[in-house]
Amino acid sequence: MTGHPAPWYASVTRYQWLVLTVASLGWVFDAFEGQLYNITRGDMLPDLLRVTADAPSVKLWGERFLGIFLIGGTFGGWLFSSLADRWGRNPVMALTILFYSLFSGLTALATDAWHVGALRFLVAMGVGGEWAVGAALVSEVFPKEARERAGGIFHATSVGGLWLAAAAGLAVGSQWRVAYLLGVAPAILVLWVRLSIREPESWQEARQSKAERLGSFRELLGDPRWQFRALGGALLAMVGLATFWGVVVAGQDIARDLLERMNDPAAARKAKVAFGFVQTAGAGLGMLAFGPLAARIGCRGTFAIMHIAAAAMTPIVCWLPSIIGGYPLLLCLLPIFGFFAQGIHAGYAVYFPTLFPTHLRATGSGFCFNTGRLLAAPVLIWLSAWMKATFDLRLAVTCLGSFFLLGLVFLMFLPETRGMELPE
């Protein structure tokens, strides 16, 4: 007679929990810095552009700056992920946290719109680099039986950053400069990173045996074993990132648009709550669910389910509350929408590190996630900006939501890694 199998966390050590905590905090503040712009841009852009809040240029430049953020994240992700394979996880994680903290704080001093564009580019470099280091570190430190769940927890903690940003936006009101001054706070985390995290044994071994190949883009893109995975992963991430910035974060705009149609004087504040807390709560549950689902049915199956459900939920969220139910119905739908549409993002932290060997793990993960940013940028800079400025917001977001279905095509060409050892 056999007993019940041990729970997934039974073999996890105290140090492994510490690594997950530190990496997750870096990602929490990473998400905080990224989301701060979405929370404050409604006050910041009219101020810096010297126009009214409903001017078309506000929407246009708002989407362009999101595109600039994606491009900055791409270059930062490429640079810092390669350095993480060359120099080690610890120093590069600390450097990326400093990068996004300090440049976010400097945004408080911006006096013109181009200042915001330049600083968001630099913030994004740190944001893009930190994710790749954290995802690689968690996948290397945790045992095989706990890897999917640990990766899902790591990425799901970004919800804490989104909530912090939403709370900061509500606390400072229209005083957007104060919110960016708060962005300096994560720099304190750097000391803890430097003191508590040691380099994984697998990386130390790779440094000894494959020193000249650490973080090599030539090998990543030149070796057929890794090239196909890198390009396929980048296309998969492109779908998620294009839909995140073009569709998911539009939850706040959809709520505000609905409330303004209802002549609600508190439309702006209620929209921040609807997106920053209600929708984000559903997103957090979706990201937490990705790991257990992936451990049961595999990453490819979990990605497929979430992409299909997100594509179905997008038009429902956009149109149904306008027909029946109003704002209360929207509050019920947004968490379901967030569960699927944003839940897929945890899959990148779970899946991408398992595709590459130790000496290319951060580089490959960073390439997938951040090349996805670059590929997604045109959707935001041109297509999303044009559609949202030209058409009814509901129609624009519904059309952009069809991008979720592209993910199903790219999944067909990627391998399943559930239950397998990490490549060496």
Stockholm file with secondary structure:
# STOCKHOLM 1.0

chainA/1-424         MTGHPAPWYASVTRYQWLVLTVASLGWVFDAFEGQLYNITRGDMLPDLLRVTADAPSVKLWGERFLGIFLIGGTFGGWLFSSLADRWGRNPVMALTILFYSLFSGLTALATDAWHVGALRFLVAMGVGGEWAVGAALVSEVFPKEARERAGGIFHATSVGGLWLAAAAGLAVGSQWRVAYLLGVAPAILVLWVRLSIREPESWQEARQSKAERLGSFRELLGDPRWQFRALGGALLAMVGLATFWGVVVAGQDIARDLLERMNDPAAARKAKVAFGFVQTAGAGLGMLAFGPLAARIGCRGTFAIMHIAAAAMTPIVCWLPSIIGGYPLLLCLLPIFGFFAQGIHAGYAVYFPTLFPTHLRATGSGFCFNTGRLLAAPVLIWLSAWMKATFDLRLAVTCLGSFFLLGLVFLMFLPETRGMELPE
#=GR chainA/1-424 SS CCCCCCCTTTTCCHHHHHHHHHHHHHHHHHHHHHHHHHHHHHHHHHHHHTSCTTCHHHHHHHHHHHHHHHHHHHHHHHHHHHHHHHHCHHHHHHHHHHHHHHHHHHGGGCCSHHHHHHHHHHHHHHHHHHHHHHHHHHHHHSCGGGHHHHHHHHHHTHHHHHHHHHHHHHHHTTCHHHHHHHTTGGGGHHHHHHHHCCCCHHHHHHHHHSGGGTTCHHHHHHSHHHHHHHHHHHHHHHHHHHHIIIIITHHHHHHHHHHHHTTCTTHHHHHHHIIIIIIHHHHHHHHHHHHHHHHHHCHHHHHHHHHHHHHHHHHHHHHHHHHTTHHHHHHHHHHHHHHHHTGGGHHHHHHGGGGSCGGGHHHHHHHHHHHHHHHHHHIIIIIIHHHHHHSCHHHHHHHHGGGGGHHHHHHTTSCCCTTCCCCC
#=GC SS_cons         CCCCCCCTTTTCCHHHHHHHHHHHHHHHHHHHHHHHHHHHHHHHHHHHHTSCTTCHHHHHHHHHHHHHHHHHHHHHHHHHHHHHHHHCHHHHHHHHHHHHHHHHHHGGGCCSHHHHHHHHHHHHHHHHHHHHHHHHHHHHHSCGGGHHHHHHHHHHTHHHHHHHHHHHHHHHTTCHHHHHHHTTGGGGHHHHHHHHCCCCHHHHHHHHHSGGGTTCHHHHHHSHHHHHHHHHHHHHHHHHHHHIIIIITHHHHHHHHHHHHTTCTTHHHHHHHIIIIIIHHHHHHHHHHHHHHHHHHCHHHHHHHHHHHHHHHHHHHHHHHHHTTHHHHHHHHHHHHHHHHTGGGHHHHHHGGGGSCGGGHHHHHHHHHHHHHHHHHHIIIIIIHHHHHHSCHHHHHHHHGGGGGHHHHHHTTSCCCTTCCCCC
//
